[in-house]
């Protein structure tokens, strides 16, 4: 395929751009790092056809590239924030055998550079593309608080959404993601002297211990519903009956129905100890991304292109959330996992497979053309 050969010929240039981008380390919340990474995006995408605009937010710049083309726009979602503090890797970027290693190289700066080359290919060959709106966001790894309204506004105008997160560890694209809920369960008791008159107190830590077991019982592993009471705080001193305690709970579920069941049960919890009170706060951080006939048709289009490139792609399901959860919840056909193949996401050994870069970049380029 001509596109694959074009990408292979530009692999050395691709690696130079990837290195330049990855070396501009951009952990979520690091304004200096995010500004440097945004400047790379402006330098790289600015000369391309289209209009590149910028919106500053408290969590970093959001960039929007609008490109004219055929039909209603296709939305492309990219985030450029990463998870590790600067200097966490022995080297910010290195090549080791067939791997390029560095912070965010897999999740998901590599996917952004693949888009850069897909657009460069279209301009070099004169191939038609659909109208595009590309969002580069700085806060996906911390919940997309600032970006979500912008993503949803763009999605309402789009006929499809492509997410440049990496594929599954097996190399498959993603058609389903679990919804992610973040909740806090707080127990309120009454303080008293533990040695002199403990009977006058109500122990919030003990109350919370009872409730955590109830929370755990809400799991349904057969349906893929998990609850993690993973952060726990309570009490003030060992000689004081604990007056207050709380636990943070992580919910993951494949369907809206399961989310509703768990939320209803959490809010229906009743105290065990006389005099104790319970309070539940929080909610769904990312809605479920459930496959639809339209999103599966989009996958089939990508699968056929992949087959011509020598890829055997399957419809993957993953427990982690992405910005694709937001677009799918609005009914927009969404296909995720169109970034580079690699592994060790969120680890200090994160990598992409160098020899597979041309194939994945060609897949993205051909899919954009097919749309």
KAMO-V187535 format. One line per field, one symbol per residue. ss: DSSP state (A for helix, B for strand, O for the rest). A space follows every 10 residues. Layout:
BEGIN
ss: ???
END
This chain:
BEGIN
ss: OAAAAAAAAO AAAAAAAAAA AAAOOOBOOO AAAAAAAAAA AAAAAAOOOO BBBBBBBOOB BBBBBBBOOB BBBBBBBBBO OBOOOOOOOO OOOBBBOOBB BOOOAAAAAA AAAAAAAAAA AAAAAOOOOB BBBBBBBOOA AAOOOOOAAA AAAAAOOOOB BBBOOOOOOO OOBBBBBOBB BBBBBBBBOB OOBOOOOAAA OBOAAAAAAA AAAAAAAOOB AAAOBBBBBB BBBBOOOOOB OOOBBBBBBB BBBOOAAAAA AAAAAAAOOO OOOOOOBBBB BBBBBBOOBO OOAAAAAAAA AAAAAAAAOO OOOOBBBBOO OOOAAAAAAO OOOBBBOOOO OBBOOOOOOO BBBAAAAAAA AAAAAAAAAA O
END
